[in-house]
Amino acid sequence: MPENTTSEEQTLIAAAEKLTQCDGYVVLAVDPQTGEVDAHGPFDGMTATVKADQLRRDFDRGGLEDVSIGVVRLHSQA
């Protein structure tokens, strides 16, 4: 890492490197009202990010701002 990176930047870089150590990504939508969880994927990292953003906007437009959207790593069984 460059010498001029802060410890916070180093932490973010290390976290990003760990994210690449998986078999793909899944986008989860969690509705706290109903307890329902939907999974979308698997995707590569960029596609998962775009899908999560799309879902967030769709739920917001539908008045469902309390639905949580997240991207999680997928680890396939060997």
PDB file of N, CA, C and O in Angstrom:
ATOM      1  N   MET A   1       0.842  -1.174   0.000  1.00  0.00           N
ATOM      2  CA  MET A   1       0.000   0.000   0.000  1.00  0.00           C
ATOM      3  C   MET A   1       0.890   1.240   0.000  1.00  0.00           C
ATOM      4  O   MET A   1       1.975   1.222   0.580  1.00  0.00           O
ATOM      5  N   PRO A   2       0.442   2.310  -0.642  1.00  0.00           N
ATOM      6  CA  PRO A   2       1.231   3.540  -0.631  1.00  0.00           C
ATOM      7  C   PRO A   2       1.426   4.046   0.793  1.00  0.00           C
ATOM      8  O   PRO A   2       0.577   3.853   1.664  1.00  0.00           O
ATOM      9  N   GLU A   3       2.551   4.692   1.003  1.00  0.00           N
ATOM     10  CA  GLU A   3       2.878   5.168   2.350  1.00  0.00           C
ATOM     11  C   GLU A   3       1.932   6.241   2.857  1.00  0.00           C
ATOM     12  O   GLU A   3       1.779   6.406   4.067  1.00  0.00           O
ATOM     13  N   ASN A   4       1.293   6.973   1.953  1.00  0.00           N
ATOM     14  CA  ASN A   4       0.455   8.096   2.368  1.00  0.00           C
ATOM     15  C   ASN A   4      -0.997   7.713   2.640  1.00  0.00           C
ATOM     16  O   ASN A   4      -1.831   8.600   2.818  1.00  0.00           O
ATOM     17  N   THR A   5      -1.327   6.416   2.678  1.00  0.00           N
ATOM     18  CA  THR A   5      -2.696   6.014   2.990  1.00  0.00           C
ATOM     19  C   THR A   5      -2.911   6.040   4.499  1.00  0.00           C
ATOM     20  O   THR A   5      -2.030   5.680   5.280  1.00  0.00           O
ATOM     21  N   THR A   6      -4.095   6.472   4.881  1.00  0.00           N
ATOM     22  CA  THR A   6      -4.439   6.514   6.299  1.00  0.00           C
ATOM     23  C   THR A   6      -4.832   5.119   6.762  1.00  0.00           C
ATOM     24  O   THR A   6      -5.066   4.231   5.943  1.00  0.00           O
ATOM     25  N   SER A   7      -4.905   4.928   8.064  1.00  0.00           N
ATOM     26  CA  SER A   7      -5.309   3.617   8.586  1.00  0.00           C
ATOM     27  C   SER A   7      -6.749   3.307   8.183  1.00  0.00           C
ATOM     28  O   SER A   7      -7.099   2.144   7.980  1.00  0.00           O
ATOM     29  N   GLU A   8      -7.584   4.337   8.065  1.00  0.00           N
ATOM     30  CA  GLU A   8      -8.970   4.122   7.626  1.00  0.00           C
ATOM     31  C   GLU A   8      -8.992   3.632   6.176  1.00  0.00           C
ATOM     32  O   GLU A   8      -9.742   2.716   5.839  1.00  0.00           O
ATOM     33  N   GLU A   9      -8.177   4.238   5.327  1.00  0.00           N
ATOM     34  CA  GLU A   9      -8.094   3.807   3.934  1.00  0.00           C
ATOM     35  C   GLU A   9      -7.541   2.385   3.841  1.00  0.00           C
ATOM     36  O   GLU A   9      -8.005   1.583   3.030  1.00  0.00           O
ATOM     37  N   GLN A  10      -6.556   2.082   4.670  1.00  0.00           N
ATOM     38  CA  GLN A  10      -5.988   0.734   4.675  1.00  0.00           C
ATOM     39  C   GLN A  10      -7.034  -0.293   5.098  1.00  0.00           C
ATOM     40  O   GLN A  10      -7.083  -1.397   4.556  1.00  0.00           O
ATOM     41  N   THR A  11      -7.865   0.073   6.064  1.00  0.00           N
ATOM     42  CA  THR A  11      -8.941  -0.816   6.517  1.00  0.00           C
ATOM     43  C   THR A  11      -9.935  -1.064   5.391  1.00  0.00           C
ATOM     44  O   THR A  11     -10.378  -2.195   5.187  1.00  0.00           O
ATOM     45  N   LEU A  12     -10.288   0.000   4.656  1.00  0.00           N
ATOM     46  CA  LEU A  12     -11.224  -0.153   3.541  1.00  0.00           C
ATOM     47  C   LEU A  12     -10.627  -1.010   2.425  1.00  0.00           C
ATOM     48  O   LEU A  12     -11.326  -1.828   1.826  1.00  0.00           O
ATOM     49  N   ILE A  13      -9.351  -0.825   2.150  1.00  0.00           N
ATOM     50  CA  ILE A  13      -8.681  -1.621   1.117  1.00  0.00           C
ATOM     51  C   ILE A  13      -8.661  -3.090   1.520  1.00  0.00           C
ATOM     52  O   ILE A  13      -8.926  -3.966   0.697  1.00  0.00           O
ATOM     53  N   ALA A  14      -8.350  -3.358   2.777  1.00  0.00           N
ATOM     54  CA  ALA A  14      -8.321  -4.742   3.261  1.00  0.00           C
ATOM     55  C   ALA A  14      -9.710  -5.372   3.181  1.00  0.00           C
ATOM     56  O   ALA A  14      -9.846  -6.537   2.809  1.00  0.00           O
ATOM     57  N   ALA A  15     -10.736  -4.603   3.531  1.00  0.00           N
ATOM     58  CA  ALA A  15     -12.110  -5.116   3.467  1.00  0.00           C
ATOM     59  C   ALA A  15     -12.501  -5.421   2.024  1.00  0.00           C
ATOM     60  O   ALA A  15     -13.151  -6.430   1.754  1.00  0.00           O
ATOM     61  N   ALA A  16     -12.105  -4.553   1.102  1.00  0.00           N
ATOM     62  CA  ALA A  16     -12.414  -4.774  -0.315  1.00  0.00           C
ATOM     63  C   ALA A  16     -11.724  -6.033  -0.827  1.00  0.00           C
ATOM     64  O   ALA A  16     -12.301  -6.779  -1.617  1.00  0.00           O
ATOM     65  N   GLU A  17     -10.492  -6.272  -0.380  1.00  0.00           N
ATOM     66  CA  GLU A  17      -9.774  -7.472  -0.794  1.00  0.00           C
ATOM     67  C   GLU A  17     -10.463  -8.738  -0.282  1.00  0.00           C
ATOM     68  O   GLU A  17     -10.512  -9.750  -0.981  1.00  0.00           O
ATOM     69  N   LYS A  18     -10.993  -8.674   0.939  1.00  0.00           N
ATOM     70  CA  LYS A  18     -11.699  -9.827   1.499  1.00  0.00           C
ATOM     71  C   LYS A  18     -12.970 -10.131   0.723  1.00  0.00           C
ATOM     72  O   LYS A  18     -13.362 -11.290   0.588  1.00  0.00           O
ATOM     73  N   LEU A  19     -13.620  -9.073   0.206  1.00  0.00           N
ATOM     74  CA  LEU A  19     -14.860  -9.272  -0.544  1.00  0.00           C
ATOM     75  C   LEU A  19     -14.648 -10.091  -1.808  1.00  0.00           C
ATOM     76  O   LEU A  19     -15.578 -10.736  -2.292  1.00  0.00           O
ATOM     77  N   THR A  20     -13.446 -10.072  -2.338  1.00  0.00           N
ATOM     78  CA  THR A  20     -13.183 -10.825  -3.558  1.00  0.00           C
ATOM     79  C   THR A  20     -12.998 -12.309  -3.268  1.00  0.00           C
ATOM     80  O   THR A  20     -12.915 -13.103  -4.205  1.00  0.00           O
ATOM     81  N   GLN A  21     -12.932 -12.704  -2.010  1.00  0.00           N
ATOM     82  CA  GLN A  21     -12.707 -14.087  -1.628  1.00  0.00           C
ATOM     83  C   GLN A  21     -14.039 -14.813  -1.437  1.00  0.00           C
ATOM     84  O   GLN A  21     -14.343 -15.286  -0.341  1.00  0.00           O
ATOM     85  N   CYS A  22     -14.831 -14.900  -2.509  1.00  0.00           N
ATOM     86  CA  CYS A  22     -16.106 -15.592  -2.457  1.00  0.00           C
ATOM     87  C   CYS A  22     -16.463 -16.067  -3.855  1.00  0.00           C
ATOM     88  O   CYS A  22     -15.738 -15.804  -4.815  1.00  0.00           O
ATOM     89  N   ASP A  23     -17.588 -16.771  -3.964  1.00  0.00           N
ATOM     90  CA  ASP A  23     -18.016 -17.337  -5.240  1.00  0.00           C
ATOM     91  C   ASP A  23     -19.005 -16.457  -5.979  1.00  0.00           C
ATOM     92  O   ASP A  23     -19.445 -16.817  -7.071  1.00  0.00           O
ATOM     93  N   GLY A  24     -19.358 -15.343  -5.429  1.00  0.00           N
ATOM     94  CA  GLY A  24     -20.310 -14.424  -6.027  1.00  0.00           C
ATOM     95  C   GLY A  24     -21.020 -13.641  -4.941  1.00  0.00           C
ATOM     96  O   GLY A  24     -20.638 -13.686  -3.772  1.00  0.00           O
ATOM     97  N   TYR A  25     -22.049 -12.928  -5.337  1.00  0.00           N
ATOM     98  CA  TYR A  25     -22.788 -12.078  -4.407  1.00  0.00           C
ATOM     99  C   TYR A  25     -24.284 -12.284  -4.595  1.00  0.00           C
ATOM    100  O   TYR A  25     -24.754 -12.579  -5.694  1.00  0.00           O
ATOM    101  N   VAL A  26     -25.017 -12.123  -3.509  1.00  0.00           N
ATOM    102  CA  VAL A  26     -26.467 -12.222  -3.512  1.00  0.00           C
ATOM    103  C   VAL A  26     -27.012 -10.923  -2.933  1.00  0.00           C
ATOM    104  O   VAL A  26     -26.468 -10.388  -1.967  1.00  0.00           O
ATOM    105  N   VAL A  27     -28.094 -10.420  -3.531  1.00  0.00           N
ATOM    106  CA  VAL A  27     -28.752  -9.223  -3.026  1.00  0.00           C
ATOM    107  C   VAL A  27     -29.948  -9.679  -2.199  1.00  0.00           C
ATOM    108  O   VAL A  27     -30.805 -10.419  -2.682  1.00  0.00           O
ATOM    109  N   LEU A  28     -29.996  -9.230  -0.947  1.00  0.00           N
ATOM    110  CA  LEU A  28     -31.102  -9.588  -0.056  1.00  0.00           C
ATOM    111  C   LEU A  28     -32.015  -8.391   0.163  1.00  0.00           C
ATOM    112  O   LEU A  28     -31.552  -7.265   0.347  1.00  0.00           O
ATOM    113  N   ALA A  29     -33.303  -8.647   0.142  1.00  0.00           N
ATOM    114  CA  ALA A  29     -34.305  -7.641   0.486  1.00  0.00           C
ATOM    115  C   ALA A  29     -35.061  -8.175   1.703  1.00  0.00           C
ATOM    116  O   ALA A  29     -35.650  -9.254   1.649  1.00  0.00           O
ATOM    117  N   VAL A  30     -35.040  -7.416   2.795  1.00  0.00           N
ATOM    118  CA  VAL A  30     -35.656  -7.848   4.050  1.00  0.00           C
ATOM    119  C   VAL A  30     -36.753  -6.867   4.428  1.00  0.00           C
ATOM    120  O   VAL A  30     -36.500  -5.673   4.592  1.00  0.00           O
ATOM    121  N   ASP A  31     -37.978  -7.375   4.566  1.00  0.00           N
ATOM    122  CA  ASP A  31     -39.113  -6.548   4.964  1.00  0.00           C
ATOM    123  C   ASP A  31     -39.338  -6.715   6.467  1.00  0.00           C
ATOM    124  O   ASP A  31     -39.745  -7.788   6.911  1.00  0.00           O
ATOM    125  N   PRO A  32     -39.079  -5.669   7.256  1.00  0.00           N
ATOM    126  CA  PRO A  32     -39.235  -5.796   8.706  1.00  0.00           C
ATOM    127  C   PRO A  32     -40.698  -5.931   9.143  1.00  0.00           C
ATOM    128  O   PRO A  32     -40.974  -6.428  10.235  1.00  0.00           O
ATOM    129  N   GLN A  33     -41.627  -5.495   8.303  1.00  0.00           N
ATOM    130  CA  GLN A  33     -43.048  -5.593   8.644  1.00  0.00           C
ATOM    131  C   GLN A  33     -43.535  -7.037   8.609  1.00  0.00           C
ATOM    132  O   GLN A  33     -44.276  -7.474   9.490  1.00  0.00           O
ATOM    133  N   THR A  34     -43.111  -7.775   7.584  1.00  0.00           N
ATOM    134  CA  THR A  34     -43.610  -9.139   7.386  1.00  0.00           C
ATOM    135  C   THR A  34     -42.591 -10.207   7.760  1.00  0.00           C
ATOM    136  O   THR A  34     -42.939 -11.373   7.946  1.00  0.00           O
ATOM    137  N   GLY A  35     -41.319  -9.795   7.871  1.00  0.00           N
ATOM    138  CA  GLY A  35     -40.256 -10.749   8.126  1.00  0.00           C
ATOM    139  C   GLY A  35     -39.816 -11.500   6.875  1.00  0.00           C
ATOM    140  O   GLY A  35     -38.966 -12.388   6.947  1.00  0.00           O
ATOM    141  N   GLU A  36     -40.388 -11.147   5.739  1.00  0.00           N
ATOM    142  CA  GLU A  36     -40.052 -11.811   4.479  1.00  0.00           C
ATOM    143  C   GLU A  36     -38.657 -11.411   4.011  1.00  0.00           C
ATOM    144  O   GLU A  36     -38.263 -10.249   4.110  1.00  0.00           O
ATOM    145  N   VAL A  37     -37.920 -12.390   3.501  1.00  0.00           N
ATOM    146  CA  VAL A  37     -36.585 -12.157   2.952  1.00  0.00           C
ATOM    147  C   VAL A  37     -36.558 -12.720   1.539  1.00  0.00           C
ATOM    148  O   VAL A  37     -36.905 -13.880   1.321  1.00  0.00           O
ATOM    149  N   ASP A  38     -36.147 -11.902   0.584  1.00  0.00           N
ATOM    150  CA  ASP A  38     -35.981 -12.343  -0.798  1.00  0.00           C
ATOM    151  C   ASP A  38     -34.516 -12.251  -1.164  1.00  0.00           C
ATOM    152  O   ASP A  38     -33.833 -11.291  -0.806  1.00  0.00           O
ATOM    153  N   ALA A  39     -34.031 -13.268  -1.887  1.00  0.00           N
ATOM    154  CA  ALA A  39     -32.647 -13.289  -2.352  1.00  0.00           C
ATOM    155  C   ALA A  39     -32.638 -13.247  -3.871  1.00  0.00           C
ATOM    156  O   ALA A  39     -33.423 -13.932  -4.527  1.00  0.00           O
ATOM    157  N   HIS A  40     -31.745 -12.439  -4.421  1.00  0.00           N
ATOM    158  CA  HIS A  40     -31.585 -12.305  -5.869  1.00  0.00           C
ATOM    159  C   HIS A  40     -30.130 -12.588  -6.202  1.00  0.00           C
ATOM    160  O   HIS A  40     -29.228 -12.032  -5.575  1.00  0.00           O
ATOM    161  N   GLY A  41     -29.896 -13.448  -7.185  1.00  0.00           N
ATOM    162  CA  GLY A  41     -28.522 -13.717  -7.557  1.00  0.00           C
ATOM    163  C   GLY A  41     -28.324 -15.190  -7.842  1.00  0.00           C
ATOM    164  O   GLY A  41     -29.304 -15.925  -7.955  1.00  0.00           O
ATOM    165  N   PRO A  42     -27.118 -15.633  -7.957  1.00  0.00           N
ATOM    166  CA  PRO A  42     -25.876 -14.914  -7.668  1.00  0.00           C
ATOM    167  C   PRO A  42     -25.448 -13.986  -8.815  1.00  0.00           C
ATOM    168  O   PRO A  42     -25.825 -14.167  -9.973  1.00  0.00           O
ATOM    169  N   PHE A  43     -24.645 -12.991  -8.437  1.00  0.00           N
ATOM    170  CA  PHE A  43     -24.120 -11.994  -9.358  1.00  0.00           C
ATOM    171  C   PHE A  43     -22.635 -11.821  -9.100  1.00  0.00           C
ATOM    172  O   PHE A  43     -22.109 -12.262  -8.078  1.00  0.00           O
ATOM    173  N   ASP A  44     -21.959 -11.161 -10.057  1.00  0.00           N
ATOM    174  CA  ASP A  44     -20.612 -10.673  -9.764  1.00  0.00           C
ATOM    175  C   ASP A  44     -20.781  -9.392  -8.938  1.00  0.00           C
ATOM    176  O   ASP A  44     -21.899  -8.902  -8.779  1.00  0.00           O
ATOM    177  N   GLY A  45     -19.703  -8.864  -8.426  1.00  0.00           N
ATOM    178  CA  GLY A  45     -19.783  -7.724  -7.507  1.00  0.00           C
ATOM    179  C   GLY A  45     -20.460  -6.500  -8.081  1.00  0.00           C
ATOM    180  O   GLY A  45     -21.329  -5.918  -7.432  1.00  0.00           O
ATOM    181  N   MET A  46     -20.080  -6.091  -9.293  1.00  0.00           N
ATOM    182  CA  MET A  46     -20.663  -4.890  -9.886  1.00  0.00           C
ATOM    183  C   MET A  46     -22.138  -5.078 -10.189  1.00  0.00           C
ATOM    184  O   MET A  46     -22.941  -4.181  -9.932  1.00  0.00           O
ATOM    185  N   THR A  47     -22.503  -6.230 -10.733  1.00  0.00           N
ATOM    186  CA  THR A  47     -23.903  -6.493 -11.051  1.00  0.00           C
ATOM    187  C   THR A  47     -24.746  -6.521  -9.783  1.00  0.00           C
ATOM    188  O   THR A  47     -25.876  -6.032  -9.788  1.00  0.00           O
ATOM    189  N   ALA A  48     -24.223  -7.078  -8.707  1.00  0.00           N
ATOM    190  CA  ALA A  48     -24.952  -7.100  -7.432  1.00  0.00           C
ATOM    191  C   ALA A  48     -25.180  -5.684  -6.920  1.00  0.00           C
ATOM    192  O   ALA A  48     -26.254  -5.369  -6.409  1.00  0.00           O
ATOM    193  N   THR A  49     -24.183  -4.843  -7.056  1.00  0.00           N
ATOM    194  CA  THR A  49     -24.306  -3.451  -6.606  1.00  0.00           C
ATOM    195  C   THR A  49     -25.385  -2.718  -7.403  1.00  0.00           C
ATOM    196  O   THR A  49     -26.195  -1.986  -6.836  1.00  0.00           O
ATOM    197  N   VAL A  50     -25.389  -2.918  -8.708  1.00  0.00           N
ATOM    198  CA  VAL A  50     -26.390  -2.281  -9.569  1.00  0.00           C
ATOM    199  C   VAL A  50     -27.782  -2.810  -9.237  1.00  0.00           C
ATOM    200  O   VAL A  50     -28.736  -2.036  -9.156  1.00  0.00           O
ATOM    201  N   LYS A  51     -27.905  -4.119  -9.046  1.00  0.00           N
ATOM    202  CA  LYS A  51     -29.198  -4.724  -8.705  1.00  0.00           C
ATOM    203  C   LYS A  51     -29.712  -4.192  -7.366  1.00  0.00           C
ATOM    204  O   LYS A  51     -30.898  -3.891  -7.231  1.00  0.00           O
ATOM    205  N   ALA A  52     -28.828  -4.076  -6.385  1.00  0.00           N
ATOM    206  CA  ALA A  52     -29.225  -3.546  -5.072  1.00  0.00           C
ATOM    207  C   ALA A  52     -29.730  -2.114  -5.200  1.00  0.00           C
ATOM    208  O   ALA A  52     -30.726  -1.742  -4.579  1.00  0.00           O
ATOM    209  N   ASP A  53     -29.046  -1.320  -5.999  1.00  0.00           N
ATOM    210  CA  ASP A  53     -29.466   0.066  -6.203  1.00  0.00           C
ATOM    211  C   ASP A  53     -30.823   0.119  -6.901  1.00  0.00           C
ATOM    212  O   ASP A  53     -31.679   0.926  -6.537  1.00  0.00           O
ATOM    213  N   GLN A  54     -31.018  -0.733  -7.895  1.00  0.00           N
ATOM    214  CA  GLN A  54     -32.293  -0.787  -8.607  1.00  0.00           C
ATOM    215  C   GLN A  54     -33.427  -1.176  -7.658  1.00  0.00           C
ATOM    216  O   GLN A  54     -34.489  -0.554  -7.668  1.00  0.00           O
ATOM    217  N   LEU A  55     -33.199  -2.208  -6.838  1.00  0.00           N
ATOM    218  CA  LEU A  55     -34.224  -2.633  -5.883  1.00  0.00           C
ATOM    219  C   LEU A  55     -34.541  -1.526  -4.878  1.00  0.00           C
ATOM    220  O   LEU A  55     -35.703  -1.299  -4.541  1.00  0.00           O
ATOM    221  N   ARG A  56     -33.496  -0.836  -4.398  1.00  0.00           N
ATOM    222  CA  ARG A  56     -33.714   0.244  -3.444  1.00  0.00           C
ATOM    223  C   ARG A  56     -34.640   1.295  -4.039  1.00  0.00           C
ATOM    224  O   ARG A  56     -35.591   1.735  -3.393  1.00  0.00           O
ATOM    225  N   ARG A  57     -34.355   1.693  -5.275  1.00  0.00           N
ATOM    226  CA  ARG A  57     -35.198   2.702  -5.931  1.00  0.00           C
ATOM    227  C   ARG A  57     -36.613   2.180  -6.163  1.00  0.00           C
ATOM    228  O   ARG A  57     -37.579   2.919  -5.969  1.00  0.00           O
ATOM    229  N   ASP A  58     -36.750   0.926  -6.572  1.00  0.00           N
ATOM    230  CA  ASP A  58     -38.077   0.343  -6.789  1.00  0.00           C
ATOM    231  C   ASP A  58     -38.893   0.322  -5.498  1.00  0.00           C
ATOM    232  O   ASP A  58     -40.063   0.706  -5.500  1.00  0.00           O
ATOM    233  N   PHE A  59     -38.296  -0.116  -4.417  1.00  0.00           N
ATOM    234  CA  PHE A  59     -39.010  -0.150  -3.138  1.00  0.00           C
ATOM    235  C   PHE A  59     -39.351   1.259  -2.661  1.00  0.00           C
ATOM    236  O   PHE A  59     -40.445   1.486  -2.144  1.00  0.00           O
ATOM    237  N   ASP A  60     -38.435   2.201  -2.827  1.00  0.00           N
ATOM    238  CA  ASP A  60     -38.710   3.581  -2.426  1.00  0.00           C
ATOM    239  C   ASP A  60     -39.882   4.157  -3.208  1.00  0.00           C
ATOM    240  O   ASP A  60     -40.754   4.811  -2.636  1.00  0.00           O
ATOM    241  N   ARG A  61     -39.902   3.913  -4.519  1.00  0.00           N
ATOM    242  CA  ARG A  61     -41.015   4.406  -5.347  1.00  0.00           C
ATOM    243  C   ARG A  61     -42.334   3.767  -4.930  1.00  0.00           C
ATOM    244  O   ARG A  61     -43.390   4.388  -5.056  1.00  0.00           O
ATOM    245  N   GLY A  62     -42.284   2.543  -4.438  1.00  0.00           N
ATOM    246  CA  GLY A  62     -43.491   1.844  -3.989  1.00  0.00           C
ATOM    247  C   GLY A  62     -43.884   2.176  -2.559  1.00  0.00           C
ATOM    248  O   GLY A  62     -44.815   1.581  -2.017  1.00  0.00           O
ATOM    249  N   GLY A  63     -43.179   3.129  -1.940  1.00  0.00           N
ATOM    250  CA  GLY A  63     -43.507   3.513  -0.570  1.00  0.00           C
ATOM    251  C   GLY A  63     -43.018   2.526   0.477  1.00  0.00           C
ATOM    252  O   GLY A  63     -43.524   2.511   1.599  1.00  0.00           O
ATOM    253  N   LEU A  64     -42.039   1.700   0.121  1.00  0.00           N
ATOM    254  CA  LEU A  64     -41.528   0.682   1.043  1.00  0.00           C
ATOM    255  C   LEU A  64     -40.103   1.023   1.481  1.00  0.00           C
ATOM    256  O   LEU A  64     -39.180   0.222   1.335  1.00  0.00           O
ATOM    257  N   GLU A  65     -39.951   2.230   2.020  1.00  0.00           N
ATOM    258  CA  GLU A  65     -38.625   2.703   2.422  1.00  0.00           C
ATOM    259  C   GLU A  65     -38.018   1.907   3.570  1.00  0.00           C
ATOM    260  O   GLU A  65     -36.806   1.954   3.776  1.00  0.00           O
ATOM    261  N   ASP A  66     -38.847   1.173   4.325  1.00  0.00           N
ATOM    262  CA  ASP A  66     -38.334   0.428   5.476  1.00  0.00           C
ATOM    263  C   ASP A  66     -37.746  -0.930   5.093  1.00  0.00           C
ATOM    264  O   ASP A  66     -37.133  -1.589   5.932  1.00  0.00           O
ATOM    265  N   VAL A  67     -37.922  -1.359   3.838  1.00  0.00           N
ATOM    266  CA  VAL A  67     -37.321  -2.612   3.389  1.00  0.00           C
ATOM    267  C   VAL A  67     -35.812  -2.413   3.292  1.00  0.00           C
ATOM    268  O   VAL A  67     -35.345  -1.461   2.667  1.00  0.00           O
ATOM    269  N   SER A  68     -35.059  -3.307   3.908  1.00  0.00           N
ATOM    270  CA  SER A  68     -33.595  -3.236   3.878  1.00  0.00           C
ATOM    271  C   SER A  68     -33.069  -4.000   2.673  1.00  0.00           C
ATOM    272  O   SER A  68     -33.544  -5.088   2.348  1.00  0.00           O
ATOM    273  N   ILE A  69     -32.080  -3.409   2.022  1.00  0.00           N
ATOM    274  CA  ILE A  69     -31.427  -4.034   0.877  1.00  0.00           C
ATOM    275  C   ILE A  69     -29.958  -4.185   1.218  1.00  0.00           C
ATOM    276  O   ILE A  69     -29.326  -3.247   1.704  1.00  0.00           O
ATOM    277  N   GLY A  70     -29.413  -5.367   0.964  1.00  0.00           N
ATOM    278  CA  GLY A  70     -28.001  -5.593   1.240  1.00  0.00           C
ATOM    279  C   GLY A  70     -27.382  -6.546   0.249  1.00  0.00           C
ATOM    280  O   GLY A  70     -28.067  -7.361  -0.369  1.00  0.00           O
ATOM    281  N   VAL A  71     -26.074  -6.431   0.106  1.00  0.00           N
ATOM    282  CA  VAL A  71     -25.311  -7.338  -0.751  1.00  0.00           C
ATOM    283  C   VAL A  71     -24.459  -8.208   0.167  1.00  0.00           C
ATOM    284  O   VAL A  71     -23.711  -7.702   1.004  1.00  0.00           O
ATOM    285  N   VAL A  72     -24.583  -9.520   0.000  1.00  0.00           N
ATOM    286  CA  VAL A  72     -23.823 -10.456   0.836  1.00  0.00           C
ATOM    287  C   VAL A  72     -23.015 -11.390  -0.056  1.00  0.00           C
ATOM    288  O   VAL A  72     -23.367 -11.653  -1.206  1.00  0.00           O
ATOM    289  N   ARG A  73     -21.922 -11.880   0.515  1.00  0.00           N
ATOM    290  CA  ARG A  73     -21.062 -12.816  -0.214  1.00  0.00           C
ATOM    291  C   ARG A  73     -21.701 -14.192  -0.257  1.00  0.00           C
ATOM    292  O   ARG A  73     -22.386 -14.603   0.680  1.00  0.00           O
ATOM    293  N   LEU A  74     -21.470 -14.900  -1.354  1.00  0.00           N
ATOM    294  CA  LEU A  74     -21.959 -16.257  -1.534  1.00  0.00           C
ATOM    295  C   LEU A  74     -20.758 -17.206  -1.504  1.00  0.00           C
ATOM    296  O   LEU A  74     -19.752 -16.988  -2.180  1.00  0.00           O
ATOM    297  N   HIS A  75     -20.892 -18.245  -0.712  1.00  0.00           N
ATOM    298  CA  HIS A  75     -19.856 -19.278  -0.639  1.00  0.00           C
ATOM    299  C   HIS A  75     -20.502 -20.589  -1.038  1.00  0.00           C
ATOM    300  O   HIS A  75     -21.295 -21.156  -0.287  1.00  0.00           O
ATOM    301  N   SER A  76     -20.157 -21.071  -2.231  1.00  0.00           N
ATOM    302  CA  SER A  76     -20.740 -22.316  -2.748  1.00  0.00           C
ATOM    303  C   SER A  76     -20.167 -23.507  -1.997  1.00  0.00           C
ATOM    304  O   SER A  76     -19.027 -23.477  -1.531  1.00  0.00           O
ATOM    305  N   GLN A  77     -20.968 -24.549  -1.887  1.00  0.00           N
ATOM    306  CA  GLN A  77     -20.511 -25.790  -1.269  1.00  0.00           C
ATOM    307  C   GLN A  77     -19.555 -26.489  -2.224  1.00  0.00           C
ATOM    308  O   GLN A  77     -19.761 -26.476  -3.437  1.00  0.00           O
ATOM    309  N   ALA A  78     -18.522 -27.093  -1.681  1.00  0.00           N
ATOM    310  CA  ALA A  78     -17.554 -27.809  -2.520  1.00  0.00           C
ATOM    311  C   ALA A  78     -18.055 -29.195  -2.842  1.00  0.00           C
ATOM    312  O   ALA A  78     -17.377 -29.951  -3.538  1.00  0.00           O
TER     313      ALA A  78
END
